[in-house]
């Protein structure tokens, strides 16, 4: 039986009805069966800002809907999510924090809302299905992998599907199959042949913690950092893990895959010959849990098709077994594509809908039109319309914090830190600066490089006509 818990994840649909390669955002699919594709390139904060700015109204509406639903279902949901995020925050890579800040700023959201949204997955338990097959198990020897996400459709996540395509400054190009406004990965593949799937599990409270890196960021680490399944094995082994999950990592180049059983203190990696489910040569799989009767359903489906498995087999398995209600995904490296079927707004399950195909080579055309700053040369740049000093992050902080501000026009600007007596203690910037989005980092030191004590400080942004201030809290 599928076990579904409360909500998580996001998103929205931002329509730009064109396929011109100079767009950051476009649509694929037909009619009501469309997926938003967003192309993101540049530094982490910049990518987050492009993401949020491109889909601002929709992300705001979606966040309001999901977080309000959380508040309706759970007393004190915001406080609980804040506590969860604070436990995980020390283990989240700084680049992801910067991207979340950019997303918040671009979409006009409080950073706390973005943090809450990204804390939800590790508080949820949901059962799904995956398999990977290769070599003599498939019709042509190539790797085929699926990821079926079974979750509560009444949360309407399926109304906001997205494919985020990342071109990183450092790291792998990858595709994140999910929802707009969410930068973590639950389904995805990189351009070096690595694909990921996961299943929520529960092995007991003693094996679970929130003091670790959130699951969607661990999976994103795999896509960003690895091009061999052996590297992914070590990454998962060495990760500071949180809750109970089953994973599948496929390696299309090596024609290989592994399944995993993990929790905070559990790590088991399986080949087809060591898998705890009924074994098939060159196949790994799990469905609804490591000890679920659904595992036998998957085996009974694949065994008579052994030697003839293709991408179509994966799609038909999800349809016939009724798994993948929120979204169903097929990774097909041999044909340079990923196929995605999302549930409809009126809750027709994804596994019963037509798959939409994204061609991986499409990104070559789009990214070729990106400018040096990461925004398409033919697309208007995101020029701030107001003078703004955004709340620093993190706050409270130790030892350092990032201060982000926006200038609507070129001119003189100064960013200074004062103590509560109004005495200046540090100058972070003072000079001419062009219009745009800027950030500076303060390490909690005065102008002479001496560490300042814990307490409240005032950051003041001043231009030739306007002044803005925020409070910062340093803790030691």
Phi, psi and omega per residue, in radians:
X1 nan 2.390 -3.131
X2 -1.284 2.295 3.121
X3 -1.828 2.063 -3.079
X4 -2.046 2.408 3.040
X5 -2.111 -2.712 -3.016
X6 -1.292 -3.070 -2.913
X7 -1.259 2.935 2.938
X8 -3.082 2.943 3.047
X9 1.031 3.015 -2.667
X10 -2.225 3.063 2.247
X11 2.282 -2.930 -2.777
X12 -2.600 3.025 3.127
X13 -2.269 2.091 -3.116
X14 -2.018 2.003 -2.982
X15 -1.708 2.132 2.913
X16 -2.155 1.778 -2.947
X17 -1.399 1.277 3.131
X18 -2.801 2.704 3.073
X19 -2.006 0.280 -3.133
X20 -1.086 2.425 -3.029
X21 -1.266 -0.076 -3.114
X22 -1.634 0.192 -3.110
X23 -1.704 2.475 3.022
X24 -1.340 -0.547 -3.100
X25 -2.165 2.363 3.066
X26 -2.591 3.039 3.133
X27 -2.050 2.516 2.942
X28 -2.182 2.704 -3.089
X29 1.740 -3.133 -3.049
X30 -2.205 2.549 3.009
X31 0.925 -2.213 -3.124
X32 -1.393 -0.099 -3.106
X33 -1.867 1.208 -3.104
X34 -2.139 2.720 3.102
X35 -2.245 2.358 3.061
X36 -1.395 2.321 3.064
X37 -2.003 2.233 3.122
X38 -2.091 2.266 3.137
X39 -1.790 2.161 -3.026
X40 -2.180 2.188 -3.100
X41 -2.525 2.401 3.093
X42 2.285 -2.775 3.095
X43 -1.295 2.776 -3.066
X44 -0.959 -0.871 -3.128
X45 -1.059 -0.731 -3.120
X46 -1.090 -0.766 3.125
X47 -1.090 -0.717 3.100
X48 -1.109 -0.683 -3.123
X49 -1.182 -0.746 3.094
X50 -1.049 -0.780 3.116
X51 -1.001 -0.929 -3.095
X52 -1.175 -0.720 -3.116
X53 -1.174 -0.636 -3.101
X54 -1.162 -0.437 -3.014
X55 -2.318 0.617 -2.922
X56 -0.994 -0.976 -3.048
X57 -1.094 -0.708 -3.089
X58 -1.213 -0.714 3.128
X59 -1.135 -0.732 3.101
X60 -1.030 -0.794 -3.123
X61 -1.136 -0.709 -3.107
X62 -1.182 -0.792 3.120
X63 -1.036 -0.763 3.135
X64 -1.035 -0.709 -3.104
X65 -1.178 -0.866 -3.068
X66 -1.182 -0.805 -3.097
X67 -1.219 -0.545 3.044
X68 -1.171 -0.689 3.107
X69 -1.112 -0.687 3.088
X70 -1.074 -0.737 3.133
X71 -1.136 -0.592 3.119
X72 -1.205 -0.600 -3.046
X73 -1.546 -0.504 -3.025
X74 -2.276 2.141 3.076
X75 -1.132 2.231 3.136
X76 1.236 0.549 -3.069
X77 -1.014 -0.740 -3.106
X78 -1.076 -0.743 3.131
X79 -1.133 -0.753 3.141
X80 -1.107 -0.721 3.119
X81 -1.181 -0.645 3.089
X82 -1.106 -0.743 3.117
X83 -1.104 -0.767 3.136
X84 -1.069 -0.794 -3.128
X85 -1.098 -0.727 -3.131
X86 -1.090 -0.560 3.090
X87 -1.214 -0.667 -3.098
X88 -1.481 -0.420 -2.979
X89 -0.934 -0.714 -3.136
X90 -1.084 -0.313 -3.071
X91 -1.806 0.020 3.116
X92 -1.523 2.206 3.125
X93 -0.969 2.492 -3.092
X94 -1.014 -0.609 -3.139
X95 -1.046 -0.666 3.118
X96 -1.228 -0.651 3.077
X97 -1.092 -0.739 3.122
X98 -1.104 -0.707 -3.137
X99 -1.168 -0.692 3.077
X100 -1.096 -0.670 3.097
X101 -1.127 -0.739 3.085
X102 -1.080 -0.717 3.093
X103 -1.053 -0.808 3.138
X104 -1.079 -0.810 -3.122
X105 -1.144 -0.747 -3.123
X106 -1.155 -0.654 -3.108
X107 -1.559 -0.081 -3.137
X108 1.224 0.670 -3.121
X109 -1.964 2.648 2.953
X110 -1.109 2.438 -3.136
X111 -1.067 -0.495 3.119
X112 -1.073 -0.602 3.124
X113 -1.165 -0.709 3.122
X114 -1.157 -0.714 3.090
X115 -1.073 -0.751 -3.136
X116 -1.086 -0.745 -3.130
X117 -1.066 -0.685 -3.098
X118 -1.433 -0.109 3.036
X119 -1.550 -0.332 -3.019
X120 -1.079 -0.782 -3.041
X121 -0.960 -0.697 -3.094
X122 -1.329 -0.084 3.034
X123 -1.739 -0.025 -3.070
X124 -1.873 2.604 3.010
X125 -2.103 2.177 3.120
X126 -2.627 2.511 -3.051
X127 -1.852 2.413 -3.020
X128 -2.425 -2.914 -3.108
X129 -2.442 2.529 2.946
X130 -2.632 2.719 2.874
X131 -2.629 2.730 2.982
X132 -2.352 2.367 -3.115
X133 -2.376 2.577 -3.078
X134 -2.797 3.106 3.081
X135 1.052 -2.346 -3.073
X136 -1.298 -0.025 3.049
X137 -1.394 -0.380 -3.055
X138 -1.885 2.912 -3.061
X139 -1.214 -0.508 -3.070
X140 -2.201 0.134 3.127
X141 1.506 -0.198 -3.106
X142 -1.383 2.857 3.124
X143 -1.437 2.331 2.995
X144 -2.259 2.339 -3.070
X145 -2.421 2.538 3.076
X146 -2.148 2.822 3.010
X147 -2.515 1.976 3.136
X148 -1.875 2.043 3.141
X149 -1.696 1.952 3.078
X150 -1.804 2.122 -3.074
X151 -2.725 3.124 -3.074
X152 -1.321 1.902 -3.112
X153 -1.235 -0.349 -3.116
X154 -1.247 -0.073 3.022
X155 -1.446 -0.203 3.051
X156 1.160 0.467 3.047
X157 -1.029 -0.598 -3.040
X158 -1.148 -0.195 3.132
X159 -1.351 -0.157 -3.015
X160 -2.290 0.892 -3.094
X161 -1.280 2.643 3.105
X162 -2.659 2.699 2.935
X163 -2.098 2.048 3.103
X164 -1.749 2.138 -3.126
X165 -1.882 2.066 -3.049
X166 -1.836 2.325 2.952
X167 -2.074 1.753 -2.988
X168 -1.486 2.694 3.016
X169 -1.134 -0.725 3.022
X170 -2.354 2.277 -3.113
X171 2.117 -3.108 -3.051
X172 -1.461 2.602 2.905
X173 -1.292 2.372 -3.116
X174 -2.598 2.865 3.127
X175 -2.001 2.206 3.108
X176 -1.882 1.933 3.138
X177 -1.604 1.890 -3.081
X178 -2.910 -2.028 -3.018
X179 -2.511 2.589 3.087
X180 -1.144 2.486 3.121
X181 1.559 0.000 3.124
X182 -2.193 2.079 -3.025
X183 -1.681 -0.161 3.055
X184 -1.313 2.974 -3.092
X185 -2.069 2.260 2.904
X186 -2.056 -0.331 3.063
X187 -2.536 2.333 3.126
X188 3.068 2.994 -3.127
X189 -2.614 2.591 3.038
X190 -1.854 3.012 -3.035
X191 -1.440 0.022 3.068
X192 -1.752 0.154 3.016
X193 1.739 0.129 -3.122
X194 -1.726 2.303 3.115
X195 -2.272 2.604 -3.075
X196 -2.261 2.525 3.030
X197 -2.424 2.745 3.123
X198 -2.629 2.805 3.112
X199 -2.408 2.297 3.042
X200 -1.286 2.461 -3.127
X201 -2.397 -3.121 3.067
X202 -2.680 1.987 -3.131
X203 -1.922 0.197 3.137
X204 1.999 2.578 -3.090
X205 -1.003 -0.565 -3.090
X206 -1.148 -0.260 -3.132
X207 -1.798 0.083 -3.037
X208 -2.085 2.541 3.093
X209 -2.699 2.810 2.986
X210 -1.862 0.066 3.118
X211 -1.539 1.354 -3.108
X212 -3.118 -3.076 -3.135
X213 -1.425 2.252 -3.134
X214 -0.973 2.489 -3.126
X215 -0.886 -0.799 -3.100
X216 -1.117 -0.414 3.100
X217 -1.461 -0.536 3.019
X218 -1.080 -0.796 3.121
X219 -1.129 -0.653 3.082
X220 -1.144 -0.675 3.059
X221 -0.938 -0.752 -3.123
X222 -1.048 -0.818 -3.109
X223 -1.178 -0.636 -3.090
X224 -1.353 -0.506 -2.897
X225 -1.995 -0.259 -2.999
X226 -2.093 2.624 2.989
X227 -2.309 0.221 3.060
X228 -2.451 2.537 -3.127
X229 -1.109 -0.555 3.123
X230 -1.100 -0.623 3.089
X231 -1.173 -0.673 3.117
X232 -1.139 -0.669 3.098
X233 -0.986 -0.837 -3.110
X234 -1.215 -0.604 3.121
X235 -1.115 -0.799 3.129
X236 -1.164 -0.722 3.139
X237 -1.013 -0.733 -3.028
X238 -1.589 -0.095 -3.132
X239 -1.184 2.604 2.983
X240 -1.438 1.632 -2.950
X241 -1.477 2.788 -3.117
X242 -1.938 -1.681 -3.008
X243 -1.519 -3.013 -3.074
X244 -1.539 2.221 3.136
X245 -2.536 2.630 2.890
X246 -1.864 2.372 -3.128
X247 -2.143 2.765 2.929
X248 -2.359 2.272 3.056
X249 -2.163 2.102 3.105
X250 -1.761 2.628 3.119
X251 -2.243 1.711 -3.026
X252 -1.197 -0.588 -3.124
X253 -1.204 -0.766 3.139
X254 -1.447 -0.181 -3.049
X255 0.934 1.176 -3.050
X256 -2.754 2.856 3.085
X257 -2.820 2.813 3.059
X258 -2.356 2.580 2.928
X259 -1.908 2.769 -3.025
X260 -2.426 2.570 2.936
X261 -2.074 2.089 -3.029
X262 -2.420 2.747 2.917
X263 -2.761 -2.953 -3.108
X264 -1.026 -0.634 -3.106
X265 -2.159 0.343 3.121
X266 -2.155 2.270 3.004
X267 -2.519 1.994 3.054
X268 -2.339 2.251 3.131
X269 -1.990 2.299 -3.027
X270 -2.075 2.372 2.853
X271 -1.613 3.011 3.068
X272 -0.993 -0.554 -3.079
X273 -1.413 -0.278 -3.141
X274 -1.969 0.031 -3.089
X275 -1.093 2.445 -3.140
X276 -1.356 -0.164 3.079
X277 -1.617 3.002 3.132
X278 -0.985 2.221 -2.906
X279 -1.536 2.482 2.972
X280 -2.249 2.314 -3.125
X281 -1.080 2.308 3.127
X282 1.100 0.535 3.065
X283 -2.449 2.323 2.928
X284 -2.155 2.555 -3.108
X285 -2.845 2.729 2.912
X286 -2.593 2.663 3.061
X287 -2.559 2.114 3.054
X288 1.158 0.044 3.105
X289 2.553 2.926 -3.088
X290 -1.357 -0.322 -3.113
X291 -2.244 0.686 -3.070
X292 -1.724 2.615 3.066
X293 -1.139 -0.333 3.100
X294 -1.122 -0.430 3.107
X295 -1.067 -0.658 3.103
X296 -1.196 -0.566 3.078
X297 -1.084 -0.746 3.130
X298 -1.141 -0.775 3.118
X299 -1.036 -0.836 -3.117
X300 -1.100 -0.453 3.104
X301 -1.384 -0.748 -3.054
X302 -1.389 -0.583 -3.014
X303 -1.018 -0.813 3.120
X304 -1.252 -0.240 3.128
X305 -1.770 0.089 -3.108
X306 -1.011 2.328 -3.108
X307 1.614 -0.188 -3.127
X308 -2.257 0.290 -3.098
X309 -1.222 2.345 3.093
X310 -2.408 -3.057 3.037
X311 -1.044 -0.674 3.140
X312 -1.099 -0.576 3.089
X313 -1.086 -0.727 3.121
X314 -1.092 -0.783 3.130
X315 -1.112 -0.737 -3.115
X316 -1.231 -0.598 3.082
X317 -1.054 -0.822 -3.133
X318 -1.102 -0.670 3.117
X319 -1.172 -0.831 -3.034
X320 -1.275 -0.632 -3.136
X321 -1.535 -0.142 3.131
X322 1.085 1.023 3.067
X323 -2.335 2.441 -3.030
X324 1.744 0.862 -3.054
X325 -1.260 -0.687 3.118
X326 -1.385 -0.882 2.934
X327 -2.646 2.606 3.131
X328 -2.155 2.275 -3.008
X329 -2.264 2.409 3.025
X330 -2.138 2.148 3.059
X331 -1.633 2.102 -3.076
X332 -2.249 1.449 -3.123
X333 -1.171 -0.566 -3.091
X334 -1.039 -0.579 -3.134
X335 -1.900 0.241 3.044
X336 0.992 0.862 -3.108
X337 -2.689 2.786 2.973
X338 -2.176 2.368 -3.128
X339 -1.939 2.303 -3.046
X340 -2.312 2.303 3.022
X341 -2.141 2.109 -3.135
X342 -1.853 2.603 3.014
X343 -1.060 2.695 -3.127
X344 -1.529 2.851 3.093
X345 -0.988 -0.539 3.104
X346 -1.598 0.335 2.943
X347 1.240 0.538 2.861
X348 -1.269 2.170 -3.037
X349 -1.059 2.644 3.118
X350 -0.986 -0.703 -3.092
X351 -1.139 -0.251 3.100
X352 -1.776 0.142 -3.092
X353 -1.969 2.920 -3.137
X354 -1.262 2.385 3.101
X355 -1.323 2.442 3.028
X356 -1.792 2.324 -3.057
X357 -1.824 2.229 3.001
X358 -1.863 2.177 3.124
X359 -1.510 2.129 -3.084
X360 -1.041 -0.547 -3.082
X361 -1.259 -0.199 3.101
X362 -1.026 -0.594 -3.092
X363 -1.099 -0.549 3.122
X364 -1.009 -0.761 -3.114
X365 -1.184 -0.787 -3.084
X366 -1.185 -0.841 -3.082
X367 -1.192 -0.393 3.072
X368 -1.122 -0.342 -3.110
X369 -1.754 0.075 3.095
X370 -1.346 2.529 3.075
X371 -1.471 3.121 -3.081
X372 -1.111 -0.481 -3.132
X373 -1.533 -0.007 3.092
X374 1.693 -0.051 3.098
X375 -1.883 2.398 -3.114
X376 -0.885 2.355 -3.112
X377 -1.053 -0.540 -3.081
X378 -1.637 -0.010 -3.114
X379 -1.819 2.409 3.130
X380 -0.982 2.393 3.093
X381 -1.304 2.817 -3.083
X382 -1.542 1.556 -3.117
X383 -1.633 2.145 -3.137
X384 -1.032 2.554 3.111
X385 -1.786 -0.180 -3.121
X386 -2.351 2.664 3.018
X387 -1.334 2.137 -3.008
X388 -2.554 2.473 2.986
X389 -2.084 1.940 -3.054
X390 -1.501 2.775 -3.139
X391 -1.117 2.381 3.138
X392 -1.123 2.789 3.067
X393 -2.503 2.400 -0.139
X394 -1.276 2.883 3.072
X395 -2.677 2.010 0.069
X396 -1.095 2.874 -3.064
X397 -2.438 2.703 3.017
X398 -2.985 2.059 0.072
X399 -1.631 -0.409 -3.010
X400 -2.088 2.837 3.094
X401 -2.545 2.718 -3.120
X402 -1.889 2.332 3.135
X403 -1.990 2.152 -3.076
X404 -1.975 2.377 3.119
X405 -2.512 2.808 -3.050
X406 -2.238 2.325 3.116
X407 -2.066 2.113 -3.109
X408 -1.353 -0.207 3.134
X409 -2.643 2.805 3.086
X410 -1.125 2.618 3.071
X411 2.810 -3.091 3.101
X412 -1.298 2.462 3.123
X413 -2.584 2.619 3.094
X414 -2.469 2.410 3.072
X415 -2.115 2.017 -3.085
X416 -2.284 2.685 3.111
X417 -1.931 2.352 3.122
X418 -2.178 2.656 2.975
X419 -1.472 -3.138 -3.038
X420 -1.244 -0.179 3.065
X421 -1.544 -0.017 -3.128
X422 1.463 0.204 3.138
X423 -1.547 2.209 3.119
X424 -1.171 2.346 3.139
X425 -2.045 -0.362 -3.136
X426 -2.771 2.523 3.015
X427 -1.991 2.082 -3.080
X428 -1.642 -0.486 3.051
X429 -2.777 2.489 3.083
X430 -2.737 1.854 -3.133
X431 2.865 -2.926 3.127
X432 -1.383 2.429 3.130
X433 -2.525 2.459 -3.129
X434 -1.329 2.785 3.077
X435 -1.069 2.553 3.107
X436 2.497 -2.850 -3.093
X437 -1.824 2.213 -3.052
X438 -2.284 2.760 3.063
X439 -2.582 2.562 3.064
X440 -2.314 2.701 3.135
X441 -1.973 2.387 3.066
X442 -2.062 2.252 -3.088
X443 -1.671 0.238 3.114
X444 1.327 0.477 -3.123
X445 -2.078 2.733 3.076
X446 -1.450 -3.080 -3.072
X447 -1.114 -0.351 3.130
X448 -1.623 0.015 3.125
X449 1.560 0.178 3.136
X450 -1.532 2.417 3.109
X451 -1.183 2.357 3.132
X452 -1.623 2.699 -3.118
X453 -1.245 2.909 3.041
X454 -1.069 2.645 3.090
X455 2.572 -3.050 -3.135
X456 -1.583 2.374 3.068
X457 -2.242 2.749 -3.137
X458 -1.959 2.219 3.014
X459 -1.777 2.256 -3.112
X460 -2.115 2.171 3.024
X461 -1.807 2.166 -3.083
X462 -2.260 2.317 3.006
X463 -2.009 -2.985 -3.127
X464 -1.197 -0.275 -3.080
X465 -2.238 -0.333 -2.948
X466 -2.391 2.661 3.062
X467 -2.345 2.391 3.064
X468 -2.263 2.579 3.111
X469 -2.362 2.660 2.999
X470 -2.428 2.788 3.075
X471 -1.730 2.431 3.105
X472 -2.113 2.475 3.131
X473 -2.067 1.978 3.093
X474 -1.671 2.280 3.092
X475 -2.166 2.550 -3.127
X476 -2.258 nan nan
